[in-house]
Amino acid sequence: MELVHRVGLILTLTSLSIFTYYTFWVIILPLVDSDHFVHKYFLPQEYTILISVYVAVVLICFLSICIGYVMLESKKKKA
């Protein structure tokens, strides 16, 4: 298998794992009794919002930097 396919497979499996964990944490876990053993595998519920906001801010910053870089490069080509 080529390196590109392996990287793609790893990224897909990682994304799917994170999505499954987060979905279970946010949607299913509040319906489970708080004294159930499964709660020890998850962070407290307060972190669900904090992690979502942090990821959104990082994504917006990354996209802003990419757009700014493209705008600066296109301005250099015109000059």
Secondary structure, DSSP 8 states (H G I E B T S, - for coil): --HHHHHHHHHHHHHHHHHHHHHIIIIIGGGS-TTSGGGGGS--THHHHHHHHHHHHHHHHHHHHHHHHHHHHHHHHH-
